[in-house]
Amino acid sequence: MNLRLPGFLLPFKDVLLFLVLLFSFHFVYLGWSVGLHFFPVEGAVQWLFAEVAEMLLAQSIFILQTQGVEFVLQGATLYTNQMQSFVSVLPECTTLKQWMHWLVIMLFFPGPWRHKLWYIPAGIVVIHLTNLFRVVGLLFIQIPFPGQFHFFHDYVFKTLFYGVIFLMWVVWVECFRKKPGKV
């Protein structure tokens, strides 16, 4: 089925498809994670959450140590500023949802598979590095601005995540999806 869009929407066709894929997966994920508890792969998903959270915590500690930041580790929580500021690296912080967003967008968005085979994993690595930047950044920001965790977590870094995904998608559309000489 080839959907025919009104002429004034044609320049936005790719962006509309991106948004449909992004929001569709968001609601499917909510139903799958909350309603179905990741059925039929709950054990595997929970294991992956825990493993990636442990890796993210270890990488965050490494960066903080190389930067000379004084912190205290209690469980999966990093404290600084005499315990006034903290970041907890929980399984929910692993960005597996964003990895799956990226995977779904790229699997369903048109383009050559020979590029998708390397671009999808590269995007997952970029998303993970963005998350590492987020975790460490949240702790660094709280040193001069204690008590501002929620603002930076909910507005600044969440926007950054989806901005990075959008930029990677733009690179895909502009550099890999479109055929040379075609619009």
Secondary structure, DSSP 4 states (H G I P E B T S, - for coil): --PPPPGGGGGGHHHHHHHHHHHHHHHHHHIIIIISTTTT-HHHHHHHHHHHHHHHHHHHHHHHHHTT---EEETTEEEETTTTEEEE--GGGG-HHHHHHHHHHHHHS-S-HHHHHHHHHHHHHHHHHHHHHHHHHHHHHHTTSTT-HHHIIIIIIHHHHHHHHHHHHHHIIIIIISPTT--
